[in-house]
């Protein structure tokens, strides 16, 4: 999964004619995976920090609340 996210971000950067270091691309990829992929009803981000990132709505039972 990480490999796919890195490729998607790299292609998006190419489309926007931007360059970012690999460390930044990896950081964004890990954040996306940890904040958006629910396992057992919560994300890794929620398990470590006890909350959902402010930019995202709450997730319950693997689904967005209110959708």
Secondary structure, DSSP 4 states (H G I P E B T S, - for coil): -HHHHHHHHHHHHHHTT----HHHHHHHHHHHHHHH-EETTEEHHHHHHSS--TTS--EETTEETT-
